């Protein structure tokens, strides 16, 4: 495993954690190593944090009853913990929740999780110490990343089991990634000059009883979905050109009468790419098939959803979402359910539906491009072979089968996770969000759809070249602003024309890296 980019060796900006509002882009930048996380040193901010911890200390001295501090957890809230055992309770919380399974979260996902939890605790309503916040920030600074299993959360009381791995690492237990290797948390903290924490009475609960995992994954999903809406639009433009389609389907006046702004934006991008101002040739098909003509309507659903998806995700990111909430200023302990991840669950269930529909759209576009009955004169399977060798070359036949497989799997995963609430923990957690499962499903659908995108980039690169060869010289280069020509040139630099059959997996993997690192600047 190669060493990941870290905040200490590649960051270009700093994200400050205090009570100010953070953005999705802040979390994504920390996740990919292009930004470093810093806990605010502002005295007023740190005093606000300390007031919550001091208030809890005073309640304990006055024999106050505090959920999760002097009582057991969940349904065990009726169990009173003797004063001499109160200090041990946080250790037991993260210990018995150490039962996660499944794949480990990636380093980038783990950075996002740590950043999302630090953001919530920095709001000052969790009753934690400044030292705890400093320790989380230090993990990010030194890129010491808890090994967190991805499965085991029902999304209320928050992400208890996965976040128990963060709590344990803060205390020098379990394992971390360091420079791409698995090492014990104790040794990693020692090497970084950090001392394992001894959690204060509410701090185990504060770390674990929140929505940091699902929210972190949602931030990463949002960034990928936003880029997907753009690259799917560019692919559609190239597919339309390859099919010798009708650019007037994207006319501004046409879309003015159905005023969904995201849909209009997609149509405007296509209109500019394809030059709708050119007169319609009489020999063109009057109406293209739906996967081309209705592409703005399909991609536009995601484009129109992105603003409210951002609102829900960023509101959750900037919330205090554990229980109980500590209102130190008014000296109140407020018992509620802010750990419930319903907004993230709905956002992720909605996003995965819109994303999977884009996979399906591109799958249909590919089906048109490779089928000589519908591709308006292009060779079967877009093979570039000619003469006798055409009989043994099969072009993109197998790639189209793979695209169908990836699309089918993406569509299969669109069942809303949030409707599968289960009553757990002696019916105390009797209605749960399943937000983390929804977020994981969404990331898998994005992964599959990006695989479809990679295949379509090979397909449209081949289709555009074949169509250009059939047109008057220079047709492709004369497209407005050269945007399709520039994209074709960028693709051709890495994807040779397919004349003789060849293994495409290496090129697909290279394209996936380009898609996920968003190397092409699209429609800025």
C-alpha positions as CSV (number, residue, x, y, z in Angstrom):
1,X,0.0,0.0,0.0
2,X,1.4,3.4,-1.0
3,X,1.8,6.2,1.5
4,X,-1.3,8.4,1.3
5,X,-1.1,12.2,0.9
6,X,-1.1,13.8,4.3
7,X,-2.0,17.2,5.7
8,X,1.7,17.6,6.8
9,X,3.3,17.1,3.4
10,X,0.9,18.2,0.7
11,X,-1.8,20.5,2.2
12,X,-2.2,23.9,0.5
13,X,-4.7,25.4,2.9
14,X,-6.0,25.2,6.5
15,X,-9.5,24.4,7.7
16,X,-10.1,25.9,11.2
17,X,-12.4,24.1,13.6
18,X,-14.3,26.3,15.9
19,X,-18.0,27.3,16.0
20,X,-18.0,28.6,12.4
21,X,-19.8,26.9,9.6
22,X,-17.8,24.3,7.5
23,X,-18.6,23.2,3.9
24,X,-18.6,20.0,2.1
25,X,-15.5,21.1,0.3
26,X,-13.6,21.6,3.6
27,X,-14.2,18.0,4.5
28,X,-13.3,16.7,1.1
29,X,-10.1,18.7,1.1
30,X,-9.1,17.2,4.5
31,X,-10.0,13.8,3.2
32,X,-7.8,14.0,0.1
33,X,-4.9,15.6,1.9
34,X,-5.1,19.0,0.2
35,X,-6.0,20.8,3.4
36,X,-4.9,20.5,7.0
37,X,-7.2,20.6,10.0
38,X,-6.5,23.0,12.8
39,X,-8.3,23.4,16.1
40,X,-8.9,27.1,16.7
41,X,-6.7,28.7,19.3
42,X,-9.1,31.5,19.9
43,X,-9.4,31.9,23.7
44,X,-13.2,32.7,23.6
45,X,-13.8,29.5,21.6
46,X,-11.7,27.3,24.0
47,X,-13.4,28.9,27.0
48,X,-16.8,28.0,25.6
49,X,-15.7,24.4,25.2
50,X,-14.3,24.4,28.7
51,X,-17.5,25.8,30.2
52,X,-19.4,22.6,29.2
53,X,-16.8,20.3,30.8
54,X,-16.7,22.4,33.9
55,X,-20.5,22.4,34.2
56,X,-20.6,18.6,34.0
57,X,-17.9,18.5,36.7
58,X,-20.0,20.6,39.0
59,X,-23.1,18.5,38.4
60,X,-21.2,15.4,39.3
61,X,-19.9,17.0,42.5
62,X,-23.5,17.9,43.4
63,X,-24.6,14.3,42.8
64,X,-26.6,15.2,39.7
65,X,-28.0,12.4,37.6
66,X,-26.7,12.7,34.0
67,X,-27.5,10.2,31.3
68,X,-24.5,8.3,30.2
69,X,-22.4,9.8,33.0
70,X,-24.0,8.5,36.2
71,X,-26.3,6.0,34.4
72,X,-25.9,3.1,32.0
73,X,-26.4,3.6,28.2
74,X,-29.5,3.3,26.1
75,X,-32.1,1.0,27.7
76,X,-29.8,0.8,30.7
77,X,-30.5,4.5,31.5
78,X,-32.4,3.3,34.6
79,X,-29.2,1.7,36.0
80,X,-27.4,4.0,38.4
81,X,-23.6,3.9,38.3
82,X,-21.8,4.1,41.7
83,X,-19.6,7.2,41.9
84,X,-16.4,5.2,42.2
85,X,-17.2,3.6,38.8
86,X,-18.2,6.6,36.9
87,X,-14.7,7.2,35.5
88,X,-14.6,3.6,34.0
89,X,-17.9,3.9,32.2
90,X,-16.6,5.6,28.9
91,X,-14.0,2.8,28.6
92,X,-16.7,0.2,28.7
93,X,-18.8,2.0,26.1
94,X,-16.1,2.0,23.4
95,X,-15.0,-1.5,24.4
96,X,-18.3,-3.3,24.1
97,X,-19.0,-1.5,20.8
98,X,-15.8,-2.9,19.3
99,X,-17.8,-5.4,17.2
100,X,-17.7,-3.9,13.7
101,X,-17.2,-6.0,10.6
102,X,-16.9,-5.5,6.8
103,X,-14.3,-3.6,4.8
104,X,-12.3,-1.0,6.6
105,X,-13.0,2.6,5.6
106,X,-10.4,4.0,3.3
107,X,-7.8,6.5,4.6
108,X,-9.7,9.3,2.8
109,X,-13.0,8.2,4.3
110,X,-11.4,8.0,7.7
111,X,-10.0,11.5,7.5
112,X,-13.4,12.7,6.6
113,X,-15.0,10.9,9.6
114,X,-12.5,12.4,12.0
115,X,-13.1,15.9,10.6
116,X,-16.9,15.5,10.8
117,X,-16.7,14.4,14.4
118,X,-14.4,17.2,15.3
119,X,-16.7,19.7,13.6
120,X,-19.7,18.6,15.7
121,X,-17.8,18.5,19.0
122,X,-16.4,21.9,18.3
123,X,-19.9,23.5,18.5
124,X,-19.5,23.5,22.2
125,X,-22.7,21.6,23.2
126,X,-21.2,18.2,24.0
127,X,-19.5,18.8,27.4
128,X,-16.1,17.6,26.3
129,X,-12.7,19.0,27.2
130,X,-10.4,21.0,24.9
131,X,-7.9,18.1,25.3
132,X,-10.2,15.7,23.5
133,X,-10.6,18.1,20.6
134,X,-6.9,18.6,20.5
135,X,-6.3,14.8,20.4
136,X,-8.7,14.4,17.4
137,X,-7.0,17.3,15.6
138,X,-3.6,15.7,16.3
139,X,-4.7,12.4,14.7
140,X,-5.4,14.4,11.5
141,X,-2.2,16.4,11.8
142,X,-0.1,13.3,12.1
143,X,-2.3,11.2,9.7
144,X,-2.9,8.5,12.3
145,X,-6.1,7.0,11.0
146,X,-8.1,4.5,13.1
147,X,-8.9,1.3,11.4
148,X,-12.7,1.5,11.3
149,X,-14.9,-1.4,10.0
150,X,-17.6,0.0,7.8
151,X,-20.5,-2.2,9.0
152,X,-22.4,-2.2,12.2
153,X,-24.2,1.1,12.5
154,X,-28.0,1.5,12.3
155,X,-27.7,5.3,12.2
156,X,-29.2,6.0,15.6
157,X,-27.9,6.4,18.3
158,X,-25.7,7.7,15.7
159,X,-22.7,5.7,14.4
160,X,-21.9,4.1,17.7
161,X,-19.9,1.0,16.6
162,X,-17.7,2.6,13.9
163,X,-17.0,5.7,16.1
164,X,-16.0,3.4,19.0
165,X,-12.8,2.7,17.0
166,X,-12.0,6.5,17.1
167,X,-12.6,6.6,20.8
168,X,-10.4,3.6,21.4
169,X,-7.5,5.0,19.4
170,X,-7.7,8.3,21.2
171,X,-7.0,6.3,24.3
172,X,-4.2,4.3,22.8
173,X,-6.1,1.2,22.0
174,X,-6.7,-0.8,18.7
175,X,-4.9,0.0,15.5
176,X,-4.2,2.9,13.1
177,X,-2.9,3.4,9.5
178,X,0.4,5.2,9.7
179,X,2.3,5.8,6.4
180,X,0.2,3.1,4.8
181,X,1.0,0.4,7.4
182,X,-1.1,-1.1,10.3
183,X,0.4,-0.3,13.6
184,X,-0.9,-0.3,17.2
185,X,-2.5,3.0,18.3
186,X,-0.3,3.0,21.4
187,X,3.0,2.9,19.4
188,X,1.7,5.4,16.9
189,X,0.7,7.9,19.5
190,X,4.0,7.5,21.3
191,X,6.0,8.0,18.1
192,X,4.0,11.2,17.5
193,X,4.6,12.5,21.0
194,X,1.0,12.1,22.0
195,X,-0.3,10.8,25.3
196,X,-3.3,8.4,25.3
197,X,-6.4,10.1,26.8
198,X,-8.2,9.0,29.8
199,X,-11.8,10.0,28.8
200,X,-13.8,12.2,31.1
201,X,-17.2,11.0,32.2
202,X,-19.3,12.0,29.1
203,X,-16.6,12.0,26.5
204,X,-17.0,8.4,25.3
205,X,-20.7,9.1,24.6
206,X,-19.9,12.4,23.0
207,X,-17.4,10.8,20.5
208,X,-19.7,7.9,19.6
209,X,-23.2,9.1,19.8
210,X,-23.4,11.1,16.6
211,X,-23.7,11.1,12.8
212,X,-20.1,11.6,11.8
213,X,-19.6,8.5,9.7
214,X,-22.7,8.9,7.6
215,X,-22.1,12.7,7.2
216,X,-18.5,12.2,6.2
217,X,-19.5,9.7,3.6
218,X,-22.2,12.0,2.4
219,X,-19.7,14.8,1.9
220,X,-17.5,12.5,-0.3
221,X,-20.5,11.3,-2.2
222,X,-21.7,14.8,-2.9
223,X,-18.4,15.8,-4.5
224,X,-18.4,12.7,-6.7
225,X,-22.1,13.2,-7.7
226,X,-21.5,16.8,-8.6
227,X,-18.7,15.8,-10.9
228,X,-20.7,12.9,-12.3
229,X,-23.4,15.3,-13.5
230,X,-20.8,17.3,-15.5
231,X,-18.9,14.4,-17.0
232,X,-22.2,12.6,-18.0
233,X,-23.2,15.8,-19.8
234,X,-19.9,15.9,-21.8
235,X,-20.3,12.2,-22.6
236,X,-23.8,12.9,-23.9
237,X,-22.6,15.7,-26.1
238,X,-19.9,13.4,-27.6
239,X,-22.4,10.6,-28.0
240,X,-24.8,12.9,-29.8
241,X,-22.1,14.0,-32.1
242,X,-21.0,10.3,-32.7
243,X,-24.6,9.4,-33.5
244,X,-25.0,12.4,-35.8
245,X,-27.7,13.6,-33.5
246,X,-30.0,16.6,-33.5
247,X,-28.5,19.4,-31.4
248,X,-31.7,21.4,-31.5
249,X,-33.1,19.1,-28.8
250,X,-31.2,21.3,-26.3
251,X,-32.5,24.7,-27.6
252,X,-32.7,27.4,-24.9
253,X,-36.3,28.4,-25.8
254,X,-37.4,24.7,-25.6
255,X,-36.0,24.5,-22.0
256,X,-37.4,27.9,-21.0
257,X,-40.9,26.4,-20.9
258,X,-39.9,23.7,-18.4
259,X,-37.9,25.8,-15.9
260,X,-36.1,23.4,-13.7
261,X,-32.8,25.3,-13.3
262,X,-30.5,22.2,-13.1
263,X,-32.1,20.7,-16.1
264,X,-31.8,24.0,-18.0
265,X,-28.1,24.2,-17.0
266,X,-27.5,20.7,-18.4
267,X,-29.3,21.6,-21.7
268,X,-27.3,24.9,-21.9
269,X,-24.0,23.0,-21.6
270,X,-25.0,20.6,-24.3
271,X,-26.2,23.4,-26.5
272,X,-22.8,25.1,-26.3
273,X,-20.9,21.9,-26.8
274,X,-22.9,21.0,-29.9
275,X,-23.6,24.4,-31.4
276,X,-27.4,24.6,-31.6
277,X,-27.1,27.7,-33.8
278,X,-26.3,25.5,-36.9
279,X,-29.2,24.9,-39.2
280,X,-30.8,21.5,-39.0
281,X,-29.9,19.3,-42.0
282,X,-32.8,17.8,-43.8
283,X,-31.3,14.3,-43.6
284,X,-31.1,14.2,-39.9
285,X,-33.5,12.2,-37.8
286,X,-36.2,14.6,-36.6
287,X,-36.2,13.2,-33.0
288,X,-33.3,11.4,-31.4
289,X,-34.0,8.5,-29.1
290,X,-34.7,9.3,-25.4
291,X,-31.3,8.5,-24.1
292,X,-30.0,11.5,-26.1
293,X,-33.0,13.8,-26.4
294,X,-34.0,13.4,-22.7
295,X,-30.5,13.5,-21.3
296,X,-31.0,16.9,-19.7
297,X,-34.1,15.6,-18.0
298,X,-32.3,12.6,-16.5
299,X,-29.0,14.3,-15.5
300,X,-31.0,17.4,-14.5
301,X,-32.7,15.5,-11.7
302,X,-29.4,15.1,-10.0
303,X,-28.3,18.7,-10.9
304,X,-31.5,20.1,-9.4
305,X,-31.2,17.9,-6.3
306,X,-27.6,19.0,-5.5
307,X,-28.5,22.3,-3.8
308,X,-30.9,20.7,-1.3
309,X,-28.5,17.8,-0.9
310,X,-25.8,20.3,0.1
311,X,-28.2,22.0,2.5
312,X,-29.0,18.8,4.3
313,X,-25.5,17.5,4.4
314,X,-23.9,20.8,5.6
315,X,-26.6,21.3,8.2
316,X,-25.8,17.9,9.6
317,X,-22.1,18.6,9.4
318,X,-22.5,21.8,11.3
319,X,-24.7,20.4,14.0
320,X,-24.2,19.2,17.6
321,X,-25.6,15.7,17.2
322,X,-24.9,13.7,20.3
323,X,-27.1,13.2,23.4
324,X,-27.5,14.7,25.8
325,X,-26.8,18.2,24.7
326,X,-25.0,20.3,27.3
327,X,-26.2,23.9,27.5
328,X,-23.5,25.3,29.7
329,X,-24.6,28.9,29.4
330,X,-28.0,28.2,30.8
331,X,-26.8,25.2,32.9
332,X,-29.1,22.7,31.4
333,X,-28.7,19.1,30.3
334,X,-31.1,18.5,27.3
335,X,-32.0,14.9,26.5
336,X,-33.0,14.4,22.9
337,X,-32.3,12.5,19.7
338,X,-30.0,14.6,17.6
339,X,-28.0,11.4,16.8
340,X,-30.8,10.3,14.5
341,X,-29.5,10.4,10.9
342,X,-32.7,10.8,9.0
343,X,-31.7,13.8,6.9
344,X,-28.5,12.1,5.7
345,X,-30.4,8.8,5.1
346,X,-33.0,10.6,2.9
347,X,-30.2,12.6,1.1
348,X,-28.2,9.4,0.4
349,X,-31.3,7.4,-0.6
350,X,-32.3,10.2,-3.0
351,X,-28.8,10.7,-4.4
352,X,-28.3,7.0,-5.2
353,X,-31.6,7.0,-7.2
354,X,-30.5,10.0,-9.3
355,X,-27.0,8.6,-9.8
356,X,-28.2,5.1,-10.8
357,X,-30.5,6.7,-13.4
358,X,-27.4,8.4,-14.9
359,X,-25.7,5.0,-15.1
360,X,-28.8,3.7,-16.9
361,X,-28.9,6.7,-19.2
362,X,-25.3,6.1,-20.3
363,X,-25.8,2.4,-20.6
364,X,-28.6,3.1,-23.1
365,X,-26.4,5.6,-25.0
366,X,-23.7,2.9,-25.4
367,X,-26.3,0.4,-26.6
368,X,-27.2,2.9,-29.4
369,X,-23.5,3.6,-30.3
370,X,-22.5,0.0,-30.7
371,X,-25.6,-1.2,-32.6
372,X,-25.3,-0.7,-36.3
373,X,-29.1,-0.6,-36.6
374,X,-29.3,2.6,-34.6
375,X,-25.9,4.3,-34.8
376,X,-26.4,6.0,-38.1
377,X,-23.7,4.4,-40.2
378,X,-21.0,3.6,-37.6
379,X,-19.5,0.1,-37.8
380,X,-20.9,-2.7,-35.6
381,X,-19.5,-2.5,-32.0
382,X,-17.5,0.6,-33.1
383,X,-14.7,-1.6,-34.3
384,X,-12.1,0.2,-36.3
385,X,-11.0,-2.9,-38.2
386,X,-11.5,-3.1,-41.9
387,X,-11.1,-5.5,-44.7
388,X,-10.8,-9.2,-44.0
389,X,-9.7,-8.5,-40.4
390,X,-13.0,-7.0,-39.6
391,X,-14.4,-10.5,-39.3
392,X,-12.3,-11.5,-36.3
393,X,-12.5,-8.2,-34.4
394,X,-15.3,-7.4,-32.1
395,X,-14.7,-3.9,-30.9
396,X,-16.6,-2.9,-27.8
397,X,-19.0,-5.9,-27.7
398,X,-17.7,-7.2,-24.3
399,X,-17.4,-3.7,-22.9
400,X,-21.1,-3.1,-23.5
401,X,-21.9,-6.4,-21.7
402,X,-19.8,-5.2,-18.7
403,X,-21.6,-1.8,-18.7
404,X,-24.9,-3.6,-18.5
405,X,-23.7,-5.6,-15.5
406,X,-22.4,-2.5,-13.7
407,X,-25.7,-0.7,-14.4
408,X,-27.8,-3.5,-13.3
409,X,-26.0,-3.8,-10.0
410,X,-26.3,0.0,-9.5
411,X,-30.0,-0.1,-10.1
412,X,-30.4,-3.1,-7.7
413,X,-28.9,-1.0,-4.9
414,X,-31.4,1.8,-5.1
415,X,-33.8,0.3,-2.6
416,X,-34.1,3.0,0.1
417,X,-32.1,1.9,3.2
418,X,-34.1,4.2,5.4
419,X,-37.3,2.1,5.1
420,X,-35.5,-0.8,6.7
421,X,-35.5,0.5,10.3
422,X,-35.1,-2.2,12.9
423,X,-36.0,-2.1,16.6
424,X,-32.8,-2.7,18.5
425,X,-31.3,-2.5,22.0
426,X,-34.3,-3.7,24.0
427,X,-36.7,-1.5,22.0
428,X,-34.9,1.7,23.2
429,X,-33.6,2.3,19.7
430,X,-36.9,1.3,18.2
431,X,-36.8,3.6,15.2
432,X,-33.4,4.1,13.5
433,X,-32.3,5.9,10.4
434,X,-30.0,3.4,8.6
435,X,-28.2,6.5,7.3
436,X,-24.8,4.9,7.2
437,X,-26.0,2.0,5.2
438,X,-27.7,4.5,2.8
439,X,-24.4,6.4,2.5
440,X,-22.4,3.2,1.9
441,X,-24.9,2.1,-0.8
442,X,-24.7,5.5,-2.4
443,X,-20.9,5.3,-2.6
444,X,-21.1,1.8,-4.1
445,X,-23.6,3.1,-6.7
446,X,-21.2,6.0,-7.5
447,X,-18.4,3.5,-7.9
448,X,-20.4,1.4,-10.3
449,X,-21.6,4.5,-12.2
450,X,-18.0,5.8,-12.5
451,X,-17.1,2.4,-14.0
452,X,-19.9,3.0,-16.6
453,X,-18.5,6.5,-17.2
454,X,-15.0,5.1,-17.8
455,X,-16.5,2.6,-20.4
456,X,-18.4,5.4,-22.1
457,X,-15.3,7.6,-22.3
458,X,-13.7,4.8,-24.3
459,X,-16.9,4.4,-26.3
460,X,-17.4,8.1,-27.2
461,X,-13.7,8.6,-28.0
462,X,-14.0,5.8,-30.5
463,X,-17.4,6.9,-31.8
464,X,-16.4,10.5,-32.3
465,X,-13.2,9.5,-34.2
466,X,-15.2,7.2,-36.5
467,X,-17.9,9.9,-37.1
468,X,-15.3,12.6,-37.7
469,X,-13.7,10.4,-40.3
470,X,-17.0,10.3,-42.1
471,X,-17.5,14.1,-42.1
472,X,-15.9,16.9,-44.1
473,X,-12.4,17.6,-43.0
474,X,-12.1,19.7,-39.8
475,X,-15.7,19.2,-38.6
476,X,-14.7,18.2,-35.1
477,X,-12.1,20.9,-34.7
478,X,-14.6,23.6,-35.7
479,X,-17.1,22.8,-32.9
480,X,-17.7,25.9,-30.7
481,X,-14.9,26.8,-28.3
482,X,-13.3,23.5,-29.3
483,X,-14.7,21.8,-26.1
484,X,-15.5,18.5,-27.7
485,X,-12.4,18.6,-29.7
486,X,-10.3,19.3,-26.6
487,X,-12.0,16.4,-24.7
488,X,-11.4,14.1,-27.7
489,X,-7.8,15.1,-27.8
490,X,-7.3,14.5,-24.1
491,X,-8.9,11.1,-24.3
492,X,-7.0,10.1,-27.4
493,X,-3.7,10.9,-25.7
494,X,-4.4,8.0,-23.3
495,X,-6.7,5.7,-25.3
496,X,-5.5,4.6,-28.7
497,X,-8.1,4.0,-31.4
498,X,-9.4,0.5,-31.2
499,X,-8.6,-1.2,-34.5
500,X,-7.4,-4.6,-33.3
501,X,-9.2,-6.1,-30.3
502,X,-7.2,-5.5,-27.0
503,X,-7.6,-5.9,-23.3
504,X,-9.3,-2.7,-22.0
505,X,-9.0,-3.2,-18.3
506,X,-5.8,-1.2,-17.9
507,X,-7.4,1.8,-19.7
508,X,-10.6,1.5,-17.7
509,X,-8.6,1.6,-14.4
510,X,-6.6,4.6,-15.6
511,X,-9.8,6.4,-16.6
512,X,-11.3,5.6,-13.2
513,X,-8.4,7.3,-11.5
514,X,-8.9,10.3,-13.7
515,X,-12.6,10.5,-13.0
516,X,-12.2,10.1,-9.2
517,X,-9.4,12.8,-9.1
518,X,-11.5,15.0,-11.4
519,X,-8.7,15.8,-13.8
520,X,-10.9,17.3,-16.4
521,X,-12.2,20.7,-15.7
522,X,-15.8,20.6,-17.0
523,X,-18.3,23.5,-17.4
524,X,-16.7,25.9,-14.8
